[in-house]
Every structure is written in C-alpha cells, then in structure tokens.
C-alpha cells in the first residue's frame, strides 16, 4: 500500500487515522439511546429543572405523592 501511494509509513498512518476518525459518528447521549425525554414528565416542568437540586426535589415529591396514593 505504501509503494502504491508513494508515501511514507508515517504519512500513511496519519491518513488512515484521519479517515477512521472522520468515519466515527458522535456517540449518542443516554437520553438519545433510551428514546429521548419522556414528554409527560416535561409537560408541567418548571423552567429551572435543569439544576440537579431542583430535579432531586421534584423527584422526591413525586415519589412521596405516589407512595401516599398507593399506600393509604
């Protein structure tokens, strides 16, 4: 292959790495791999839900309400 293209092995290696790198697709996020965000969870979501402490509070409230409804 080196003699066919008339380039050094270092140049060939760089070319092969570059071609391989270009062929890679960006890795999907966890959300994308799972099919996206569940829309029913985001319908009435507060705008500051991207903050972790706010998400934890909302999830804790949901679990507490769910537990109270099913264990009365």
PLY file of the C-alpha trace (Angstrom):
ply
format ascii 1.0
element vertex 72
property float x
property float y
property float z
element edge 71
property int vertex1
property int vertex2
end_header
0.00 0.00 0.00
2.87 2.35 0.82
4.57 1.72 -2.53
1.28 2.08 -4.41
0.55 5.53 -2.99
4.20 6.59 -2.87
4.03 7.95 0.70
5.94 7.22 3.90
4.57 4.87 6.54
4.12 7.82 8.92
2.05 9.71 6.36
0.02 6.60 5.62
-0.65 6.07 9.32
-1.77 9.69 9.70
-4.03 9.33 6.67
-5.59 6.10 7.96
-6.17 7.57 11.42
-7.72 10.69 9.89
-10.03 8.64 7.65
-11.07 6.45 10.57
-11.66 9.50 12.78
-13.85 11.07 10.10
-15.92 7.90 9.81
-16.78 7.85 13.50
-20.21 9.09 14.45
-20.69 11.09 17.63
-21.83 8.85 20.46
-25.48 9.15 21.40
-26.34 10.51 24.81
-28.06 8.28 27.35
-31.31 10.10 26.68
-30.99 9.53 22.92
-30.20 5.83 23.42
-33.32 5.46 25.56
-35.56 7.19 23.01
-35.50 10.79 24.24
-37.01 12.51 27.23
-40.45 11.28 28.33
-42.73 14.14 27.31
-45.27 13.59 30.09
-42.56 14.32 32.65
-41.64 17.60 30.99
-45.15 18.97 30.28
-45.57 20.96 33.51
-41.92 21.04 34.48
-40.55 24.23 36.00
-38.02 26.06 33.81
-35.21 25.57 36.35
-35.44 21.78 36.29
-32.01 21.56 34.70
-30.47 22.23 38.11
-29.75 18.98 39.92
-31.06 20.14 43.30
-34.38 21.11 41.70
-34.67 17.76 39.90
-33.97 15.90 43.14
-36.69 17.90 44.90
-39.25 17.24 42.15
-38.41 13.52 42.03
-38.64 13.26 45.84
-42.05 14.98 45.81
-43.27 12.68 43.05
-42.15 9.56 44.91
-43.70 10.77 48.16
-47.04 11.58 46.46
-47.02 8.28 44.59
-46.29 6.37 47.80
-49.08 8.16 49.69
-51.63 7.46 46.95
-50.86 3.75 46.79
-50.37 3.04 50.49
-53.36 4.68 52.17
0 1
1 2
2 3
3 4
4 5
5 6
6 7
7 8
8 9
9 10
10 11
11 12
12 13
13 14
14 15
15 16
16 17
17 18
18 19
19 20
20 21
21 22
22 23
23 24
24 25
25 26
26 27
27 28
28 29
29 30
30 31
31 32
32 33
33 34
34 35
35 36
36 37
37 38
38 39
39 40
40 41
41 42
42 43
43 44
44 45
45 46
46 47
47 48
48 49
49 50
50 51
51 52
52 53
53 54
54 55
55 56
56 57
57 58
58 59
59 60
60 61
61 62
62 63
63 64
64 65
65 66
66 67
67 68
68 69
69 70
70 71
